[in-house]
């Protein structure tokens, strides 16, 4: 695996590589979710490039930038084992040199869900993703559905700015107990980890209720909240039942509807989501 630390090196590598480059941007501390994205890139492109960049622009004051887990050696080994062809590993000054002034703001869809408590988050994400896409010049970039809102922000950015890249999404990869893999799970104590299972359990319950015919968002939200708040250490930030593209709240489940959660458990802020679809009236249950 080639390791490229400067923009020039990365651009030259991509220009030389020939064929379709599949790209997986990450913030490091890699787990099987990230590696699934790399496998998808390998499977559908000629070369797979990953980046590790802990992007300060997407962290607000008082958030966990300084505490974010890092594992450079482990990450390198995992990417190598996954068959990654190149790793882009810039430092902060390479991405944000002295005098950096340009930020990208995707409007409207960033003011819902995670955008409420993290007002600068998506501006930081959109800015770094645009930069990374310009540097790596991939044919296709891969993003996880665990970060559903981020995925929509990236899709919108690529469409609105006419970027020459395909955006592909990969379903959420979960641990054996159902908890969505996340670098931030490292913050959880053993008992907090048990509480973290309530997120996926509540989503599964909501799915089951919808498949039994329940369409009221209020009823679903109450059921989800009860399951999560029964556990210790949990502090629900939002439970949203909304349009999966623009995140406007829905009173009833119809067509494809997103159920998205953010819950603080100890030091960790965890998110999870699923898509549900109401059965049509004439469909047999
Ligand atoms: P991060 O390092 O957290 O910024 O994530 C890098 C990429 O991996 C993003 O596209 C995430 O959506 C994706 N990702 C993170 N966790 C998972 C997961 N459990 N399953 C699938 N994709 C994931």
Boltz pocket constraint, residues with backbone or C-beta under 6 A from the ligand:
constraints:
  - pocket:
      binder: B
      contacts: [[A, 25], [A, 26], [A, 27], [A, 28], [A, 33], [A, 34], [A, 36], [A, 37], [A, 142], [A, 143], [A, 144], [A, 145], [A, 146], [A, 147], [A, 170], [A, 171], [A, 172], [A, 173], [A, 174], [A, 180], [A, 181], [A, 182], [A, 183]]
      max_distance: 6.0
